[in-house]
Amino acid sequence: MNILLLLFIVTGTSVCLFLALFCITSLIERKLRAALLGGLFFLILAGFWFGGFLIFLPGDYVVAGAVILVLIPGILFFIPVGKKKVQKISTITERVDERDTMFAREKYRAGTKEYDAYYKMRPDKKETDYKIRRLPELLNPGGKYYEPLRSKYIESLFKLEESLVGYVDGPVNPEKKLVDPEQMSVILKKVTLHLGADEVGIARLNPYYVYSHVGRGPEMWGAEIENKHPYAIVFTVEMDYAGVEQAPRIGITEQTAIQYLNVQRISIVLAEYLRQLGYGARAHISGSNYQIILPPVAYDAGLGELGRLGYLISPRFGARIRLGTVTTEMPLVPDKPIQFGVQDFCEKCSKCAINCPPGAIPNGGKTMVRGVEKWQLDIEKCYIYWRTTGTDCGLCMKVCPFSHPDTLVHNILRQGIKRSSFARWISVFGDDLFYGKKVKF
């Protein structure tokens, strides 16, 4: 057997095996369209590649041409081609006021001092917020996907989470343990993973990512936030793929509540451990007790990149994650931000924007927001849709191509996307072809 024939057989077999694996994976993921198309391409390629060879016995030039036709795109898919686009961050000089967040604004009630003070400060928000408060609250009757029994179950999860806000901080052991920053960084990452996190990193806390004033929570509304901790331990927990696939129905909110509870457990235990070692530490959890903006801190910790949909995108799980953070005064060794093709990919892909029912995700380019170049969401449009459905939607998370499960076939594609601009272009095209550009729900 000559080398050319061997190369022909190996090339065809490799592509056919990948298509077969893709087909099987798609069936497991219950993606019928992808499975059918993958199976069809498998049959066509196998028939033409091997059947055609046996029937027509082509000459060396034809065989070589066929091999080159497959090998060149395959090589371009995995070798570094094109420049990696990075998140542009200039000098940040302004902190975000938590009183302006949608979760704070929805709670302001006429006749309260918070209501009067806020709309005196932000009169332009009053009409929009009034319309939002007239809509049904999440998990309440009137929402499109309201389910009485399931909603009560999810409410019980959120109530437990709200009851844990008193555990985010506490007394610090006066006997401070002397630690080696590098050693403790390794230990704390192992502890965080052992507690149930899926990914963990450490960031030097940018003070401009700390909210300026309290907008909700047990602290006094409007008080200045003084978090001087220099470091943040940031982690992710994966959201169950099947749960996210239920978006925008109530299953996505159930999965959100479950993973937030896991995040809280990890954060609270980790913060208490640091305080027992003699170092101030605070957990930042859902249930009205954030003091910092988590996505940019997670970016600094090397856990992912900020995507078009406004979430952090993880290399392993895409947008199917929830973030947790503990800030501390313990000296640690920070990680560095990573780039794996998200900025370029999101420029080419607009699937989250196309599938966003209220049009809250921009379909165009980035804008500079407080020194960070990013795709700016319309939070009012997004939250109005939440209140209409009675869930936290999650459609953007569901359709994001990075959110496919952490399986061999998707990881092979991720390796190409990480390295090659060609891979990012062909992957956007392929995702639209196999999974559809517009999802049905």
Helices and strands as residue ranges (DSSP letters): H 3-28, H 32-46, I 47-51, H 52-56, H 60-78, G 98-100, H 102-105, H 113-121, G 123-125, H 126-133, H 148-163, G 165-167, H 181-194, E 199-204, G 207-209, E 231-238, H 241-244, H 250-276, E 281-284, H 294-300, E 305-306, E 312-313, E 321-328, H 342-348, H 351-354, E 367-369, E 372-374, H 379-389, H 395-399, G 401-403, H 408-419, H 421-435
